[in-house]
Amino acid sequence: MDQAPLQKLNDFIAQADKIKKQDQMDLSSDQDLSIAIMNLVGIEEHFFFSGGKTGDTTYYDLIKDVREMRKELLKKIIKEYDGEVWCISKHLLAASYRLMEVGTKALGQDKKDEAYDFFNKAYNLYSLFWGLNMKLLNVGDIKKLDDGALNKNDESKKGIFDKLGELVKKAINCCWE
């Protein structure tokens, strides 16, 4: 088995740890910021539905201010992007947020298996967001790869979500100060 992808991942994690120690990058703060952005998307949705349900256009007017704040904050995480990465990133966060919400409701209804499935899907999308924005995925080559491979040298049988999920667990630890 080719160790290049694993070595690349280990090198990336080591580099991220080194940068964090130098206070040049704080991935745990970026993770907190990504959760805040998810909630801003949720607020935009609630203003939309409140406007529609009540007929009060003031709710629609508030969407603009929240959207501008969301865009400003997203720029702090997504500094460089090409193509549709910006929009894909926003939708990955929004979908992850919504799946967490649905999972939480299912958990409250004691539908644990269903809730866990929603939580797993939410985490997969969240991991994909980070994989995309930490440039661990070469989106130009994705259609040419075998199912689940991160790149053409990746021979692991794990799926892409498992690999990215492991990366997020290793690289982004909100408990490190």
Secondary structure as UniProt FT lines:
FT   HELIX           4..21
FT   TURN            22..23
FT   HELIX           27..54
FT   HELIX           58..77
FT   TURN            83..84
FT   HELIX           85..108
FT   TURN            109..110
FT   HELIX           112..133
FT   TURN            134..135
FT   TURN            139..141
FT   HELIX           142..144
FT   TURN            147..148
FT   TURN            152..153
FT   HELIX           160..171
FT   TURN            174..175
//
